[in-house]
Amino acid sequence: MRWDHLGENPATPADIALFGADAVTTRTFDTPEFRGITFHEVRARTILNRVPGASRMPFEWTLNPYRGCTHACVYCFARKTHGYLDLDTGLGFDSQIVVKVNAPELLTRQLASRRWQGAHIAMGTNVDCYQRAEGRYRLMPGILTALRDRANPFSILTKGTLILRDLELLTQAAQVTEVGVSVSVGFTDEELWRTVEPGTPAPHRRLDVVRVLGEHGIGCGVLMAPVVPFLSDSPEQLRATVRAIAEAGAVSVTPLVLHLRPGAREWFMTWLARHHPHLVGRYERMYAGGAYAPTWYQRRITRQVHELAAGFGIGPARRDTPPRAPRPSAAPPAGDPEQLTLL
């Protein structure tokens, strides 16, 4: 596996393709929630990742304690990154999870460094830090404790209800620094959810997270992502989703249309051909120009959602609301329609 760069002791150029045999511990757990999942435990060399300078993201640093994700969202843009480790980007991405078991201690050490200037750290920008693996490995309490103790600003983007386990830590951190939380809910159609996001909590359970966080003084935004063309974009579906988001007490809603990068595109189109074969041709035409839906379509969805949100009393984040978790991926290359991406 080509993942030597994750280890504490980097390989020499001669053996750069592989970890040593003692660098990775591979485990499986014969319990219902983890059956069929393999965990590769690694001790990382670093846990903070600098965002490339060309990125338009409103943050410079990210933290990802896991690679691969049991949420198994068929559209996930991060699938391609599993290929960098010589792991499968389809089922392998859903079931071969890399766990950076020393993430909390690494972060504690890096935040204490004289070179660290207390920059905002974004989490959930690649894969979900509150996926099922977190229930066993419990990396986030240590990570949040380190951020709280250093009063370091951070944000979290998640589809996981497990974040409520750490509510007390989040509340404590919010008393000493800026804390932003966003929950991803692209639609409320449960039939669509079961096939397109099979490993995630149901949409209504994610909206319960928004409600509970708000009740504890942590304003929570919703990334309405992805809006799936021809499957979740009818006026009635958009209205139902925005209404549910508003009723949950979200401080803002930001719609993002499905985008299909290489790696995710192939997996999604295979899923589409199996579940909605009549839409394959329409998707091929809509995404003929690249990973992003046409600008006119993106603008139409954004306008509709913002009008609905205004009608229900919510809108873009205001200056006096807690910061939302930023959208976690780089802007498209020049020439593509601009849509900062999430999923």
URURTA-V435814 format. One line per field, one symbol per residue. ss: DSSP state (H for helix, E for strand, L for the rest). Layout:
ss=???
This chain:
ss=LLLHHHELLLLLHHHLLLLLLLLEEEEELLLHHHLLLEEEEELELLLEEELLLLLLLLLLEEELLEELLLLLLLLLLLHHHHHLLLLLLLHHHHHEEEEELLHHHHHHHHHLLLLLLLLLEEELLLLLLLLLHHHHHLLHHHHHHHHHHLLLLEEEEELLHHHHHHHHHHHHHHLLLLEEEEEELLLLLHHHHHHHLLLLLLHHHHHHHHHHHHHLLLLEEEEEEEELLLLLLLHHHHHHHHHHHHHLLLLLEEEEELLLLLLHHHHHHHHHHHHLHHHHHHHHHHLLLLLLLLHHHHHHHHHHHHHHHHHLLLLLLLLLLLLLLLLLELLLLLLLLLLLELL
